[in-house]
Amino acid sequence: MRIIAFVLLEVSIPFLLHAIGTCDGDKSCVGRAYTGSVATGQNHHYVNVTPSPSLRNITSQMTVELWVNATRQSGGKVIIAGIWGPYSDDNDVWILSISPSDELTFEVNGPQNRGSLDNTIARTAFGSVYGRWVHVAATFDAGNVRLYLDGVLRDSAYNAQYPATRLRQPQNPASALKIGSMNGFFDSPQHRAFVGQLDEIRI
């Protein structure tokens, strides 16, 4: 599994700083996707990404993209990735998840401290793609969120009452990006860690 951070630098001519992953030219990487198989309990599977300035400095624009091969779980909300929690709205930034009704959701928390009222959420049906690889991309652009499956825009959203003009900066600077789980994961039927495979994760 590769996690690559992209940083948009604004100078006289905006450009994208792109790091070439070692696996792009190394065929021995094939078959090394992240695999999660334990969805609940203290030993549930996930990846904890060390907080870094490149992630903290993303404020007004962001793209998250990855390949997903999900196993359907009944019941709770399945967490794919994000910086979310624990416990408080103050540490919720963004989250990509699958709802109990089989909707893929991309949720961004607004900076106004209004609980879920200032969140902006894009959704799309996901039930038909379980058990196979699908490319997921989610974007945030100064209040607008968009969700794509296999390169096709499936939903976009804007919270006119509480626009999220920038991503929230977590109150706890140690809040980590988690793959397959979230900060303050609750061992309850309401939340489940991701089961299946994830690959080529890019932010």
SVG drawing of the C-alpha trace seen along z (x, -y; Angstrom):
<svg xmlns="http://www.w3.org/2000/svg" viewBox="-30 -35 41 46">
<polyline fill="none" stroke="black" stroke-width="0.4" points="0.0,0.0 1.3,-3.5 0.2,-6.7 1.4,-9.7 0.8,-13.4 0.5,-16.0 1.0,-19.6 -0.4,-22.4 2.1,-25.3 0.8,-28.7 3.5,-30.8 3.3,-33.0 2.5,-29.9 0.6,-27.3 2.1,-23.8 1.7,-20.4 4.6,-18.9 4.5,-15.2 6.4,-12.4 6.9,-9.3 6.2,-6.3 8.8,-3.5 6.0,-1.0 5.3,-2.7 8.3,-1.0 8.6,2.0 6.5,5.0 7.2,6.8 4.7,4.3 1.8,6.0 -0.5,7.8 0.6,5.6 -2.7,3.7 -3.9,2.9 -6.2,5.7 -8.5,5.3 -10.3,8.3 -11.2,7.4 -14.0,4.9 -14.7,4.6 -12.9,4.8 -9.7,3.5 -7.7,5.4 -9.6,4.1 -7.4,3.5 -6.3,0.0 -3.3,-2.2 -2.3,-5.2 -0.6,-7.9 1.7,-10.1 0.6,-13.7 2.7,-15.8 2.8,-19.5 1.9,-18.5 -1.5,-17.1 -2.1,-19.9 -1.5,-22.6 -4.3,-21.4 -7.0,-23.9 -9.0,-25.2 -8.6,-22.4 -8.1,-18.7 -8.5,-15.6 -8.6,-12.1 -8.3,-9.2 -7.9,-5.5 -8.9,-2.1 -11.4,-0.3 -12.5,3.4 -15.0,3.5 -16.7,6.4 -20.3,5.6 -20.9,5.4 -24.4,5.2 -25.2,2.8 -22.9,-0.1 -21.1,-2.8 -17.9,-1.5 -14.9,-3.8 -12.7,-3.9 -10.4,-6.8 -10.3,-10.3 -9.3,-12.6 -12.3,-12.4 -12.8,-12.4 -12.5,-11.5 -15.7,-12.4 -15.9,-16.1 -16.8,-18.1 -13.5,-20.0 -11.4,-17.2 -13.6,-16.3 -12.0,-17.3 -13.1,-14.9 -14.2,-11.3 -14.9,-8.8 -17.2,-6.0 -20.0,-3.6 -23.4,-4.1 -25.5,-1.3 -27.8,-1.8 -24.8,-1.1 -24.1,-4.7 -20.5,-5.9 -20.2,-9.2 -17.6,-12.0 -18.2,-14.4 -16.4,-17.6 -16.8,-19.3 -17.3,-23.1 -15.5,-25.4 -18.6,-26.9 -19.0,-24.5 -22.6,-23.6 -22.3,-19.9 -23.4,-18.0 -25.4,-21.1 -22.2,-22.7 -21.1,-19.4 -21.2,-19.2 -21.9,-15.7 -21.8,-14.1 -23.3,-10.6 -23.7,-7.9 -25.1,-4.4 -22.4,-1.8 -24.3,1.5 -23.6,2.6 -19.8,2.4 -19.0,4.6 -16.5,7.3 -14.7,5.7 -12.2,2.9 -13.6,-0.6 -11.8,-3.9 -13.0,-6.5 -12.2,-10.2 -13.5,-12.9 -12.7,-16.6 -13.1,-19.6 -12.9,-23.1 -13.7,-26.0 -17.1,-24.7 -18.0,-22.4 -17.6,-18.6 -17.7,-16.2 -17.7,-12.4 -16.6,-10.3 -16.8,-6.6 -14.6,-5.3 -14.1,-8.9 -17.8,-9.7 -19.2,-12.5 -21.9,-10.9 -22.8,-13.8 -21.8,-17.3 -22.9,-19.3 -22.6,-22.8 -23.9,-23.8 -25.4,-27.2 -26.4,-27.8 -23.0,-26.9 -20.5,-26.9 -17.2,-25.1 -14.9,-27.6 -11.9,-25.8 -11.2,-22.5 -11.3,-22.6 -7.9,-22.4 -8.2,-19.8 -8.1,-21.1 -5.8,-18.2 -2.8,-18.6 -2.0,-14.9 -5.2,-13.9 -4.0,-11.3 -5.2,-10.4 -6.5,-6.9 -7.0,-4.4 -9.7,-1.8 -10.8,-3.4 -11.2,-6.8 -9.8,-8.5 -11.8,-7.5 -13.2,-4.3 -16.1,-3.1 -16.5,0.7 -20.2,0.6 -22.6,1.7 -22.6,-1.9 -19.1,-1.9 -17.0,0.7 -13.5,0.8 -13.1,1.3 -13.0,4.9 -11.6,5.6 -8.7,4.1 -7.5,0.5 -4.7,-0.5 -2.9,-3.5 -4.2,-6.0 -3.3,-9.6 -4.1,-12.9"/>
</svg>
